[in-house]
Amino acid sequence: MWYGCYSDEPFDKAFADYEDARKLSGIAKPLPWYKDEIYPKPLVSWPVSDNEDIFDVHYHLLKLSVDSTHLLDDVLLPLSISPSPLDYRVTWLLHFMLARMLTVRDFVGKGVTADRVTLNLVNQLELLGLHKWTLFAALFINEPCSRKTVICETLNRLMSSISSECLRDIEKFANDQLKINQKWVDQAKALYSKYRDNTDEEATYLLKAGSNVDAHKIVISKIAPESILHKRHKKLQELLEKIDPNSVPDWDLGGKIFLDYITFIESVRIEDIENNPAYRTNLMGICQSILSGLAKMKPIDLQYKKCITYMSYSTKSVLNHIEGCDINNMRYKSDDIISIEI
């Protein structure tokens, strides 16, 4: 092109002349740099069809400036830049510059294709051990839910593969430099705790992440039964009190019953039952409410079933100390108690 046109000839005319000469006269094709014999052959070669012409990215960029129909998908093909079809570093940078900064052109698929390139870069950076920049690249995913998922999963994988000191450094970088929401980091920690089968830690991080529904489900299905049966009420109470009841649809038939039971069983005083009529009357109402709620709970496994039975038994034991209390006349019937299976 440089020697085959006049100095005052428009660039698009010069490029068209080159295209005609390339197709008709058989002059040298604009092959990528690694195809040139002066460069050593790459250690790893990838199979490419003989019928598929891979042209250099510089050629594509020139054509992009004169041909409004030239696809950005062809311009930024990794093999036009690198001998590896999995190397998306320059592809991603050029796309960001051409599509978002200069708004020259975008992929045909727009958001979906752009996100695919970003995901490929994220995977590549993670494999290279560039963890901080993996998170940086993930922030450019367009779809919000996918962005959060990728960042959380990336952080989760890091927690099992690097030292605690490196993890703290990356977490600080994510918070201070990348401004990644701390709740996303806590969500990743919850996922890692689940992998380690640490339910207490998982529930704690879920609450920090604002996932009240998921935290509530774990607390009542896994933590509460064991805590109640072994009379370890303090930790369970702390977890239940951190849950926002307004954000949990089944709170009244779950966390509320366990919390009411703990508050009741930890504060009941037998001497006051005998000497304080007002306290006795109030206690009867609380017991009746707990037993009524327990009757509506559906056991999900044997331990949960034992827990409900134990809570019913403990509540009825308190009622037995209340003078004149007829359990059979209460809304909750003794037959509703689920029998414990040994």
C-alpha positions as CSV (number, residue, x, y, z in Angstrom):
1,M,0.0,0.0,0.0
2,W,2.8,2.4,0.9
3,Y,4.6,2.1,-2.5
4,G,1.6,1.2,-4.7
5,C,-0.4,4.5,-4.5
6,Y,0.1,8.2,-4.9
7,S,0.9,10.3,-1.9
8,D,-2.3,12.3,-2.3
9,E,-4.6,9.3,-2.9
10,P,-7.3,8.8,-0.3
11,F,-6.7,6.0,2.1
12,D,-9.9,4.1,1.3
13,K,-8.8,4.1,-2.4
14,A,-5.4,2.8,-1.5
15,F,-6.8,0.1,0.7
16,A,-9.3,-0.9,-2.1
17,D,-6.3,-1.2,-4.6
18,Y,-4.5,-3.4,-2.1
19,E,-7.5,-5.7,-1.7
20,D,-7.9,-6.1,-5.4
21,A,-4.2,-6.8,-5.8
22,R,-4.3,-9.3,-3.0
23,K,-7.3,-11.2,-4.4
24,L,-6.2,-11.1,-8.1
25,S,-2.5,-10.8,-8.3
26,G,-1.6,-13.1,-5.4
27,I,0.6,-10.7,-3.5
28,A,1.5,-11.4,0.1
29,K,-1.4,-11.9,2.5
30,P,-1.6,-9.9,5.7
31,L,-0.8,-12.8,7.9
32,P,-0.3,-12.5,11.7
33,W,3.2,-11.9,12.9
34,Y,3.7,-15.4,14.3
35,K,3.2,-16.8,10.7
36,D,6.4,-15.0,9.5
37,E,9.3,-17.3,9.1
38,I,11.7,-14.8,10.8
39,Y,10.0,-15.6,14.1
40,P,10.6,-18.9,15.9
41,K,7.7,-21.3,15.8
42,P,5.4,-21.3,18.9
43,L,5.9,-24.2,21.3
44,V,2.2,-25.0,21.1
45,S,0.4,-24.9,17.8
46,W,-3.4,-24.9,17.4
47,P,-5.2,-26.7,14.6
48,V,-6.5,-24.2,12.0
49,S,-8.4,-25.1,8.8
50,D,-6.5,-24.7,5.6
51,N,-9.5,-23.0,4.1
52,E,-9.6,-20.4,7.0
53,D,-7.6,-17.3,6.4
54,I,-6.3,-15.7,9.6
55,F,-5.2,-12.1,8.9
56,D,-3.3,-9.8,11.2
57,V,-5.1,-7.5,13.6
58,H,-3.5,-4.5,12.0
59,Y,-5.0,-5.4,8.6
60,H,-8.4,-5.7,10.3
61,L,-8.1,-2.3,12.0
62,L,-7.3,-0.7,8.7
63,K,-10.3,-2.4,7.0
64,L,-12.5,-1.4,9.9
65,S,-11.8,2.3,9.2
66,V,-12.9,2.1,5.6
67,D,-15.5,-0.7,5.6
68,S,-18.7,-0.1,7.6
69,T,-19.8,-3.7,7.2
70,H,-16.6,-5.2,8.6
71,L,-17.4,-7.1,11.7
72,L,-15.7,-6.4,15.0
73,D,-15.9,-10.1,15.7
74,D,-13.4,-10.7,12.9
75,V,-11.2,-7.8,13.8
76,L,-10.6,-9.0,17.4
77,L,-10.2,-12.7,16.8
78,P,-7.5,-13.9,19.2
79,L,-5.6,-15.7,16.5
80,S,-5.2,-12.4,14.6
81,I,-3.2,-11.2,17.5
82,S,-1.6,-14.2,19.2
83,P,-0.7,-17.8,18.3
84,S,-3.1,-18.9,21.0
85,P,-6.9,-18.8,20.4
86,L,-7.3,-18.6,24.2
87,D,-5.3,-15.4,24.7
88,Y,-7.9,-12.6,25.1
89,R,-5.8,-9.9,26.7
90,V,-5.4,-7.7,23.6
91,T,-8.8,-8.7,22.3
92,W,-10.4,-7.4,25.4
93,L,-8.5,-4.2,25.6
94,L,-9.1,-3.3,21.9
95,H,-12.8,-4.1,22.3
96,F,-13.1,-1.8,25.3
97,M,-11.3,1.0,23.4
98,L,-13.2,0.6,20.1
99,A,-16.7,-0.2,21.4
100,R,-16.9,1.7,24.6
101,M,-14.5,4.6,24.5
102,L,-14.4,5.5,20.8
103,T,-17.8,3.9,20.0
104,V,-16.6,2.8,16.5
105,R,-18.4,-0.5,16.4
106,D,-19.5,-3.3,18.7
107,F,-19.9,-7.0,18.4
108,V,-22.9,-8.2,16.6
109,G,-24.2,-9.9,19.8
110,K,-23.3,-6.8,21.8
111,G,-23.7,-7.5,25.6
112,V,-23.7,-11.3,25.3
113,T,-20.6,-11.5,23.1
114,A,-18.8,-8.7,25.0
115,D,-19.4,-10.6,28.3
116,R,-18.1,-13.8,26.7
117,V,-14.8,-12.1,25.9
118,T,-14.6,-10.7,29.4
119,L,-15.3,-14.1,30.9
120,N,-12.5,-15.6,28.8
121,L,-10.1,-12.9,30.0
122,V,-11.2,-13.5,33.6
123,N,-10.4,-17.2,33.3
124,Q,-7.1,-16.5,31.6
125,L,-6.0,-14.1,34.3
126,E,-7.0,-16.5,37.0
127,L,-5.0,-19.3,35.5
128,L,-2.0,-16.9,35.2
129,G,-2.3,-16.2,39.0
130,L,-3.1,-12.5,38.5
131,H,-5.9,-12.6,41.1
132,K,-6.3,-8.9,41.6
133,W,-6.7,-8.2,37.9
134,T,-9.1,-11.1,37.6
135,L,-11.5,-9.3,39.9
136,F,-10.8,-6.0,38.0
137,A,-11.7,-7.6,34.6
138,A,-14.9,-9.2,36.1
139,L,-16.2,-5.8,37.0
140,F,-16.7,-5.2,33.3
141,I,-19.3,-7.9,32.9
142,N,-22.4,-6.1,31.7
143,E,-25.1,-8.3,33.3
144,P,-25.4,-7.4,37.0
145,C,-26.3,-10.8,38.3
146,S,-23.6,-12.5,36.2
147,R,-21.1,-9.9,37.4
148,K,-21.9,-10.6,41.1
149,T,-21.8,-14.4,40.5
150,V,-18.5,-14.4,38.8
151,I,-16.8,-12.2,41.4
152,C,-18.2,-14.3,44.3
153,E,-17.1,-17.6,42.7
154,T,-13.7,-16.2,41.9
155,L,-13.2,-15.1,45.5
156,N,-14.5,-18.4,46.7
157,R,-11.9,-20.3,44.6
158,L,-9.2,-18.0,45.9
159,M,-10.0,-18.8,49.5
160,S,-9.1,-22.4,49.0
161,S,-6.0,-21.9,46.9
162,I,-4.0,-19.0,48.5
163,S,-2.6,-18.2,51.9
164,S,-4.6,-16.1,54.5
165,E,-2.2,-13.2,54.2
166,C,-2.6,-13.1,50.4
167,L,-6.3,-13.3,50.7
168,R,-6.4,-10.4,53.1
169,D,-4.3,-8.4,50.7
170,I,-6.7,-9.2,47.8
171,E,-9.7,-8.4,49.9
172,K,-8.3,-5.0,50.8
173,F,-7.5,-4.3,47.2
174,A,-11.1,-5.4,46.2
175,N,-12.6,-3.0,48.8
176,D,-10.3,0.0,48.6
177,Q,-9.3,0.0,45.0
178,L,-12.0,-1.8,43.1
179,K,-14.8,-0.7,45.4
180,I,-16.3,-4.2,45.3
181,N,-19.3,-4.5,47.7
182,Q,-18.2,-6.1,50.9
183,K,-21.5,-8.1,50.9
184,W,-20.2,-9.9,47.8
185,V,-17.0,-10.8,49.6
186,D,-19.1,-12.1,52.5
187,Q,-21.2,-14.1,50.1
188,A,-18.1,-15.7,48.8
189,K,-17.0,-16.5,52.3
190,A,-20.3,-18.1,53.0
191,L,-19.9,-20.2,49.9
192,Y,-16.5,-21.3,51.1
193,S,-17.8,-22.1,54.5
194,K,-20.5,-24.3,53.0
195,Y,-17.8,-26.1,51.1
196,R,-16.0,-26.7,54.4
197,D,-19.3,-27.8,56.0
198,N,-19.1,-25.1,58.7
199,T,-22.8,-24.1,59.1
200,D,-22.2,-21.6,61.9
201,E,-19.7,-19.7,59.8
202,E,-21.9,-20.0,56.7
203,A,-24.9,-18.5,58.4
204,T,-22.8,-15.7,59.9
205,Y,-21.4,-14.6,56.6
206,L,-24.8,-15.0,54.9
207,L,-26.3,-12.5,57.4
208,K,-23.4,-10.1,56.8
209,A,-24.1,-10.4,53.1
210,G,-27.8,-9.5,53.7
211,S,-29.0,-13.0,52.6
212,N,-31.6,-13.3,55.4
213,V,-33.7,-16.0,53.7
214,D,-30.7,-18.3,53.1
215,A,-29.3,-17.7,56.5
216,H,-32.7,-18.4,58.1
217,K,-33.0,-21.7,56.2
218,I,-29.6,-22.9,57.4
219,V,-30.2,-21.8,61.0
220,I,-33.5,-23.6,61.5
221,S,-32.7,-26.7,59.5
222,K,-29.1,-27.4,60.6
223,I,-28.0,-25.3,63.5
224,A,-31.2,-25.0,65.6
225,P,-32.0,-28.7,66.1
226,E,-28.5,-29.5,67.3
227,S,-28.3,-26.4,69.5
228,I,-31.6,-27.1,71.2
229,L,-31.0,-30.8,71.8
230,H,-27.6,-30.0,73.4
231,K,-28.9,-26.9,75.2
232,R,-26.4,-24.6,73.5
233,H,-28.8,-21.7,73.3
234,K,-26.6,-18.6,73.3
235,K,-25.0,-18.9,69.8
236,L,-28.4,-19.9,68.3
237,Q,-30.1,-16.9,69.9
238,E,-27.4,-14.5,68.6
239,L,-27.9,-15.8,65.1
240,L,-31.7,-15.6,65.2
241,E,-31.7,-12.1,66.6
242,K,-29.6,-10.9,63.6
243,I,-32.1,-12.1,61.1
244,D,-34.6,-9.5,59.8
245,P,-38.1,-11.1,60.3
246,N,-39.6,-8.8,57.7
247,S,-37.4,-10.3,54.9
248,V,-38.2,-13.9,55.8
249,P,-41.6,-15.1,54.5
250,D,-41.8,-18.2,56.9
251,W,-40.4,-16.5,59.9
252,D,-43.4,-17.2,62.1
253,L,-43.2,-20.9,61.5
254,G,-39.4,-21.1,61.8
255,G,-37.0,-18.7,63.5
256,K,-39.7,-17.0,65.6
257,I,-40.7,-20.3,67.3
258,F,-37.1,-21.2,68.1
259,L,-36.4,-17.6,69.4
260,D,-39.5,-17.5,71.5
261,Y,-38.7,-20.9,73.0
262,I,-35.1,-19.9,73.9
263,T,-36.2,-16.7,75.4
264,F,-38.9,-18.5,77.4
265,I,-36.9,-21.5,78.6
266,E,-33.9,-19.3,79.6
267,S,-36.0,-16.8,81.6
268,V,-38.6,-19.1,83.3
269,R,-38.5,-19.2,87.1
270,I,-40.3,-22.0,88.9
271,E,-40.6,-20.0,92.1
272,D,-42.3,-17.1,90.3
273,I,-44.8,-19.6,88.9
274,E,-45.9,-20.6,92.4
275,N,-45.9,-17.1,93.9
276,N,-46.8,-14.7,91.2
277,P,-50.3,-15.1,89.6
278,A,-49.7,-12.4,87.0
279,Y,-46.5,-14.0,85.9
280,R,-48.2,-17.4,85.8
281,T,-51.0,-16.1,83.6
282,N,-48.5,-14.5,81.2
283,L,-46.4,-17.7,81.1
284,M,-49.5,-19.8,80.1
285,G,-50.1,-17.6,77.1
286,I,-46.4,-17.9,76.0
287,C,-46.5,-21.7,76.4
288,Q,-49.7,-21.9,74.5
289,S,-48.2,-19.9,71.6
290,I,-45.1,-22.0,71.5
291,L,-46.9,-25.3,71.5
292,S,-49.4,-24.0,68.9
293,G,-46.4,-23.1,66.6
294,L,-44.6,-26.4,67.2
295,A,-47.7,-28.2,66.1
296,K,-47.6,-26.5,62.7
297,M,-43.9,-27.2,62.1
298,K,-43.1,-29.9,59.6
299,P,-40.1,-32.1,60.4
300,I,-37.5,-32.3,57.6
301,D,-35.4,-35.1,59.1
302,L,-35.1,-37.3,62.3
303,Q,-33.0,-34.8,64.2
304,Y,-35.5,-32.0,63.4
305,K,-38.3,-34.3,64.6
306,K,-36.5,-35.0,67.9
307,C,-35.9,-31.3,68.4
308,I,-39.7,-30.4,68.0
309,T,-40.6,-33.3,70.4
310,Y,-38.0,-32.1,73.0
311,M,-39.2,-28.5,72.8
312,S,-42.8,-29.7,73.2
313,Y,-41.8,-31.8,76.2
314,S,-39.8,-29.0,77.9
315,T,-42.7,-26.5,77.4
316,K,-45.3,-29.0,78.8
317,S,-43.0,-29.6,81.8
318,V,-43.3,-25.9,82.7
319,L,-47.0,-26.0,82.2
320,N,-47.2,-28.9,84.7
321,H,-46.0,-26.4,87.4
322,I,-48.8,-24.0,86.7
323,E,-51.6,-24.6,89.1
324,G,-55.0,-25.3,87.5
325,C,-53.6,-25.6,84.0
326,D,-55.6,-28.1,81.9
327,I,-53.5,-29.0,78.9
328,N,-56.3,-30.9,77.2
329,N,-58.5,-27.7,77.1
330,M,-55.8,-25.7,75.3
331,R,-55.8,-25.0,71.6
332,Y,-52.7,-27.2,71.3
333,K,-53.6,-30.8,72.0
334,S,-51.2,-33.3,73.5
335,D,-51.8,-35.7,70.7
336,D,-50.2,-33.2,68.3
337,I,-46.9,-33.9,69.8
338,I,-44.8,-35.9,67.4
339,S,-43.6,-39.0,69.0
340,I,-39.8,-39.4,69.2
341,E,-38.3,-42.3,67.4
342,I,-35.3,-43.9,69.0
